[in-house]
Amino acid sequence: MGKHLAIFKGEGGSLILSGKKTIESRFSKRRDPPFGQISARDLVYIKPSGGDIIGQFRVKKVIFYDGLDLGDIREIRGKYGKRLAVDETYWKKKADSRYGTLIFIGESSRFITSPVKIPKKDLRGWVVLN
């Protein structure tokens, strides 16, 4: 069972903790984490960009996409769009992605104060912790 640190811009982390976002997506041009490195039952810490860790969730299921094209991304958007809870800008920025990871969110919990401190000084949006 792995542990991960996910960095969220905007309201993504809060939407997960409120139950409005039930799938987290990560799309990229390269095989960047969490692609191929996350599994069901893994634990993901939720960290807003520039802030402290605010919660965690358990991974229910993962789907990896290798060799995506625009048609594939449109299909993913049509099938999972509402559960991803992202806006039009997100889809425009991800239109040329070749790799994708859909992370289905299981149980989540919000922290009153972060019980975990993970030093991070770079721009990575995802860190595999073990």
GIBEL-V23019 format. One record per run of one state. SS is the DSSP state (helix for helix, strand for strand, loop for the rest). FROM is the first residue (numbers start at 1). LEN is the number of residues. If there is no record, write none. Layout:
SS_FROM_LEN + SS_FROM_LEN
This chain:
loop_1_2 + strand_3_6 + loop_9_3 + helix_12_7 + loop_19_4 + strand_23_6 + loop_29_14 + strand_43_6 + loop_49_4 + strand_53_14 + loop_67_3 + helix_70_15 + loop_85_3 + helix_88_6 + loop_94_5 + strand_99_12 + loop_111_15 + strand_126_3 + loop_129_2
